[in-house]
Amino acid sequence: MLLDFTTRRALDWHIAKAMRQAEEQAGKYFGGDFSPDPIAERFPPIEEVKPAIAIVSLSIVGSFDTYAGKSKLAPSTRKRWHPVFSHLVAFVGHDDVHLLTRQSLTDWRDDLAKTRSGVTVKDVYLASLKAVLNWLVEEGKLSATRRSA
């Protein structure tokens, strides 16, 4: 930031004034006086900032059901894959795609590996989840960065 001499002097003066006021208030606090700082009232109250875009919950199981219908999955594939999504929801404790994290999915995969073969985990559980998440990205219902989380 480039400032001319006069502006720089004014800025320095206001910074020094604010530092003196802060020092005085700190001295009051250290002395046991916790009354509100009257000088702080010159600042407007902080307003809560609401997010510009509200994220709508996106059901994990519902996303699979929609994907299965639109992709015309074979009944045998639906039957095999549906428990995958029910198990995922039970494991993570919620039914919202937006709340899935890399860590929760890694924990889920590791938990599956304790009772299932590596091939089953990879070719059934992870493959079905990947298919649905990729489809959600293609449909614009999930961002690619969210999917990679």
C-alpha positions as a Python dict, from the first residue, in 0.01 Angstrom:
ca = {
    (1, 'M'): (0, 0, 0),
    (2, 'L'): (144, 335, -102),
    (3, 'L'): (53, 638, 107),
    (4, 'D'): (150, 1000, 76),
    (5, 'F'): (324, 1165, 372),
    (6, 'T'): (10, 1332, 517),
    (7, 'T'): (-202, 1016, 495),
    (8, 'R'): (77, 807, 647),
    (9, 'R'): (109, 1047, 943),
    (10, 'A'): (-270, 1035, 998),
    (11, 'L'): (-268, 657, 984),
    (12, 'D'): (23, 638, 1231),
    (13, 'W'): (-161, 875, 1469),
    (14, 'H'): (-481, 662, 1461),
    (15, 'I'): (-283, 341, 1515),
    (16, 'A'): (-102, 495, 1812),
    (17, 'K'): (-434, 620, 1955),
    (18, 'A'): (-591, 271, 1923),
    (19, 'M'): (-286, 116, 2091),
    (20, 'R'): (-312, 362, 2383),
    (21, 'Q'): (-683, 287, 2423),
    (22, 'A'): (-615, -88, 2416),
    (23, 'E'): (-341, -46, 2676),
    (24, 'E'): (-575, 156, 2901),
    (25, 'Q'): (-849, -108, 2873),
    (26, 'A'): (-602, -389, 2943),
    (27, 'G'): (-486, -198, 3249),
    (28, 'K'): (-846, -182, 3372),
    (29, 'Y'): (-885, -558, 3323),
    (30, 'F'): (-561, -629, 3507),
    (31, 'G'): (-682, -402, 3788),
    (32, 'G'): (-1002, -604, 3821),
    (33, 'D'): (-1234, -360, 3639),
    (34, 'F'): (-1426, -573, 3388),
    (35, 'S'): (-1681, -310, 3295),
    (36, 'P'): (-1754, -283, 2922),
    (37, 'D'): (-1516, -71, 2717),
    (38, 'P'): (-1709, 250, 2635),
    (39, 'I'): (-1484, 317, 2336),
    (40, 'A'): (-1574, -20, 2183),
    (41, 'E'): (-1932, 104, 2143),
    (42, 'R'): (-1819, 311, 1846),
    (43, 'F'): (-1804, -10, 1642),
    (44, 'P'): (-2127, -146, 1493),
    (45, 'P'): (-2252, -476, 1632),
    (46, 'I'): (-2133, -787, 1455),
    (47, 'E'): (-2407, -932, 1240),
    (48, 'E'): (-2439, -1301, 1172),
    (49, 'V'): (-2343, -1380, 815),
    (50, 'K'): (-2570, -1635, 656),
    (51, 'P'): (-2431, -1865, 390),
    (52, 'A'): (-2511, -1758, 37),
    (53, 'I'): (-2609, -2111, -61),
    (54, 'A'): (-2792, -2351, 163),
    (55, 'I'): (-2677, -2710, 124),
    (56, 'V'): (-2975, -2938, 105),
    (57, 'S'): (-2944, -3280, 259),
    (58, 'L'): (-2884, -3552, 0),
    (59, 'S'): (-2979, -3901, 113),
    (60, 'I'): (-2719, -4172, 62),
    (61, 'V'): (-2975, -4452, 26),
    (62, 'G'): (-3211, -4228, -172),
    (63, 'S'): (-2929, -4139, -410),
    (64, 'F'): (-2863, -4508, -470),
    (65, 'D'): (-3231, -4577, -532),
    (66, 'T'): (-3252, -4291, -783),
    (67, 'Y'): (-2929, -4399, -951),
    (68, 'A'): (-3050, -4759, -972),
    (69, 'G'): (-3375, -4650, -1137),
    (70, 'K'): (-3221, -4407, -1385),
    (71, 'S'): (-2930, -4637, -1471),
    (72, 'K'): (-3162, -4934, -1512),
    (73, 'L'): (-2950, -5157, -1292),
    (74, 'A'): (-3029, -5525, -1314),
    (75, 'P'): (-3246, -5653, -1026),
    (76, 'S'): (-2958, -5874, -910),
    (77, 'T'): (-2724, -5572, -895),
    (78, 'R'): (-2982, -5370, -702),
    (79, 'K'): (-3024, -5657, -459),
    (80, 'R'): (-2646, -5685, -412),
    (81, 'W'): (-2576, -5311, -386),
    (82, 'H'): (-2865, -5189, -170),
    (83, 'P'): (-2724, -5341, 153),
    (84, 'V'): (-2395, -5160, 80),
    (85, 'F'): (-2563, -4822, 123),
    (86, 'S'): (-2767, -4933, 423),
    (87, 'H'): (-2446, -5058, 586),
    (88, 'L'): (-2267, -4729, 509),
    (89, 'V'): (-2549, -4526, 667),
    (90, 'A'): (-2546, -4747, 977),
    (91, 'F'): (-2167, -4718, 1003),
    (92, 'V'): (-2137, -4338, 965),
    (93, 'G'): (-2454, -4267, 1164),
    (94, 'H'): (-2628, -4040, 913),
    (95, 'D'): (-2792, -4053, 570),
    (96, 'D'): (-2640, -3744, 406),
    (97, 'V'): (-2391, -3758, 120),
    (98, 'H'): (-2268, -3406, 204),
    (99, 'L'): (-2154, -3518, 550),
    (100, 'L'): (-1935, -3802, 423),
    (101, 'T'): (-1565, -3739, 480),
    (102, 'R'): (-1253, -3908, 351),
    (103, 'Q'): (-1185, -4026, 707),
    (104, 'S'): (-1533, -4174, 759),
    (105, 'L'): (-1508, -4362, 428),
    (106, 'T'): (-1158, -4487, 511),
    (107, 'D'): (-1282, -4606, 851),
    (108, 'W'): (-1578, -4777, 680),
    (109, 'R'): (-1348, -4951, 430),
    (110, 'D'): (-1116, -5066, 709),
    (111, 'D'): (-1410, -5197, 911),
    (112, 'L'): (-1540, -5388, 609),
    (113, 'A'): (-1199, -5546, 555),
    (114, 'K'): (-1220, -5708, 899),
    (115, 'T'): (-1513, -5931, 797),
    (116, 'R'): (-1505, -5938, 415),
    (117, 'S'): (-1250, -6027, 154),
    (118, 'G'): (-1051, -5752, -12),
    (119, 'V'): (-1208, -5841, -347),
    (120, 'T'): (-1561, -5802, -207),
    (121, 'V'): (-1476, -5470, -45),
    (122, 'K'): (-1321, -5337, -366),
    (123, 'D'): (-1555, -5486, -627),
    (124, 'V'): (-1885, -5450, -442),
    (125, 'Y'): (-1871, -5193, -164),
    (126, 'L'): (-1627, -4938, -304),
    (127, 'A'): (-1731, -4988, -667),
    (128, 'S'): (-2100, -4929, -591),
    (129, 'L'): (-2026, -4619, -384),
    (130, 'K'): (-1794, -4483, -655),
    (131, 'A'): (-2060, -4541, -922),
    (132, 'V'): (-2325, -4350, -726),
    (133, 'L'): (-2094, -4062, -628),
    (134, 'N'): (-1972, -4024, -987),
    (135, 'W'): (-2333, -4022, -1106),
    (136, 'L'): (-2420, -3752, -851),
    (137, 'V'): (-2134, -3540, -987),
    (138, 'E'): (-2250, -3593, -1345),
    (139, 'E'): (-2603, -3491, -1243),
    (140, 'G'): (-2470, -3176, -1075),
    (141, 'K'): (-2596, -3281, -732),
    (142, 'L'): (-2247, -3314, -582),
    (143, 'S'): (-1929, -3122, -656),
    (144, 'A'): (-1626, -3315, -778),
    (145, 'T'): (-1421, -3174, -488),
    (146, 'R'): (-1683, -3300, -243),
    (147, 'R'): (-1672, -3645, -400),
    (148, 'S'): (-1294, -3659, -362),
    (149, 'A'): (-1319, -3571, 7),
}
